[in-house]
């Protein structure tokens, strides 16, 4: 069975330095083009994690790879884990 965990930061928790909280649901409000950009980012992350040297990758930030990202946009951080860790 494939598993997924989601963690969230509120704008307030980022400024206060609090860590992420575990979330049971993630809502994304975006245009169709932005959703396609996010889907492409997630696919590239999966490809990098599947690559021969995947052990050198710990995580990826959307903000580092998406040319349209700005401070008003939420960041998406993707972590690699085995099914046993999820």
SVG drawing of the C-alpha trace seen along z (x, -y; Angstrom):
<svg xmlns="http://www.w3.org/2000/svg" viewBox="-8 -38 33 40">
<polyline fill="none" stroke="black" stroke-width="0.4" points="0.0,0.0 1.3,-3.4 1.4,-5.9 1.7,-9.7 2.3,-12.0 1.8,-15.7 3.2,-18.4 2.2,-22.1 3.5,-25.4 1.2,-28.4 2.5,-31.8 2.5,-32.6 4.5,-29.5 7.2,-30.3 7.7,-33.8 7.7,-32.4 10.1,-29.6 7.7,-26.8 8.1,-23.5 5.7,-21.8 2.5,-20.1 1.2,-16.8 -1.8,-17.5 -4.5,-15.1 -5.5,-17.2 -3.8,-19.6 -5.7,-22.2 -4.1,-23.9 -5.7,-27.0 -4.1,-27.6 -4.7,-28.1 -4.6,-25.1 -1.2,-26.3 0.2,-26.5 -1.1,-23.0 0.7,-21.7 3.9,-23.3 3.5,-21.7 2.8,-18.3 5.9,-18.7 7.9,-19.5 6.6,-16.4 7.4,-14.2 11.0,-15.6 11.4,-15.0 10.3,-11.3 12.7,-10.9 15.6,-12.3 14.7,-10.0 14.6,-7.0 18.0,-8.0 21.2,-6.0 22.6,-8.5 19.3,-9.1 21.1,-8.9 22.6,-12.3 19.1,-13.9 17.3,-14.6 14.6,-17.0 13.6,-19.5 11.9,-22.9 9.4,-24.2 10.7,-27.7 14.2,-26.6 12.9,-25.2 9.9,-27.2 10.7,-30.5 7.3,-32.0 7.7,-31.4 7.6,-34.5 7.3,-35.3 3.5,-35.4 3.4,-31.8 3.5,-28.7 6.5,-26.5 6.2,-22.7 9.0,-20.6 9.3,-17.0 11.2,-14.5 12.1,-11.0 11.3,-8.1 10.8,-4.4 7.4,-3.0 8.5,-1.7 9.2,-5.3 5.8,-6.6"/>
</svg>
